[in-house]
Amino acid sequence: MRQPVTPLLRPRDADALRAELRRIASVTGLPVTFGGEVFDRTLLLTEFVGARTNGLHGLAVRPHSGLGGATVMAARPMSVSDYRRDVTITHDYDGPVLGEGILSVLAVPVVVDGQARAVLYGAQRSPSPIADRTAEFIVSSARRLSVELRIRDEVDRRLRMREAALATSGGGIAGAEQVREVHAELRRLAADSPDGARLRDLADRLAQALGGDAPAPETPLSTRELDVLAQVAMGCTNAEAAQRLSLRPETVKSYLRSAAAKLGTRSRHESVSRARLLRLIP
């Protein structure tokens, strides 16, 4: 089985999965929510909210086996309203499932590039179908997590490209430009992410890590001011920065003026230099 690999700057995907399960439980009131990541088409159950036993903890659900294995292979939501009597799934895991008292189950895959990367479960201890609104919320949670994982994958890809460029160039100007591109793209992606704060945190950590071991001072700049400066640092014009950030050019100018006032600078390039000295951007 492929084991999970966590790049240095990538938050644990299991943490994002756990956060979604907690949100589902809080909003829907389901007595049990659980799930796990998929490795080589095998689902590993690791995250639980409301479980009474440990029977399902660490269970490896094989492809096509049980509701979860069928969901992984179909890459679409599947459910049973009375697990004990359902004839559409295999019953390889009756012991831990029934030991938990689970009867009604909805399994929703988190699909990235056509493949299930995780599965979210909502379950009840009574043989009644999961309500439509509850099911819709779990599906929306899976979509939100899918977007998050897709963005993280892209971040990893760009960091690998940067590392390869640094390895072949030995650093220098080409390497610095790669770093700035990754940083600016992280901030741009953050604006489109349902959980943009995490991506902005990655961008900040990247800038700080490249500036030395001393802690960076608290930034006087707003999120959008930093977004604009990151684009300018890559050589973008105001119009190009506006297009990449889905802003009006006049708005970009306004952010640059306010950033300059806070930094005590007189030009966009001086603002970029000052922000680099403060390790707010690479």
VENZIJO-V715742 format. One record per backbone hydrogen bond with DSSP energy under -1.0 kcal/mol. CO is the residue of the C=O (numbers start at 1). NH is the residue of the N-H. If there is no record, write none. Layout:
BEGIN
co->[CO	CO]
nh->[NH	NH]
END
This chain:
BEGIN
co->[12	13	14	15	16	17	18	19	20	21	22	23	24	25	32	33	34	35	35	36	37	39	42	43	45	47	49	56	59	61	62	65	66	67	68	69	69	70	71	78	80	82	82	91	93	94	95	96	97	98	103	104	105	106	107	108	110	112	115	117	118	119	120	121	122	123	124	124	126	131	132	133	134	135	136	137	138	139	140	141	142	143	144	145	146	147	148	149	150	151	152	153	154	155	156	157	158	159	160	161	162	163	164	165	166	171	172	173	174	175	176	177	178	179	180	181	182	183	184	185	186	189	193	195	196	197	198	199	200	201	202	203	204	205	206	208	222	223	224	225	226	227	228	229	231	232	237	238	239	240	241	242	248	249	250	251	252	253	254	255	256	257	258	259	260	260	267	268	269	270	271	272	273	274	275	276]
nh->[16	17	18	19	20	21	22	23	24	25	26	27	28	29	123	49	121	46	47	119	44	42	39	61	58	35	33	59	45	43	65	69	70	71	72	64	73	74	75	107	105	85	86	94	97	98	99	100	102	101	83	124	80	122	78	120	117	115	112	38	110	36	108	34	106	32	103	104	128	135	136	137	138	139	140	141	142	143	144	145	146	147	148	149	150	151	152	153	154	155	156	157	158	159	160	161	162	163	164	165	166	167	168	169	170	175	176	177	178	179	180	181	182	183	184	185	186	187	188	189	190	192	196	198	200	201	202	203	204	205	206	207	208	209	210	211	226	227	228	229	230	231	232	233	236	235	241	242	243	244	245	247	252	253	254	255	256	257	258	259	260	261	262	263	264	265	271	272	273	274	275	276	277	278	280	279]
END
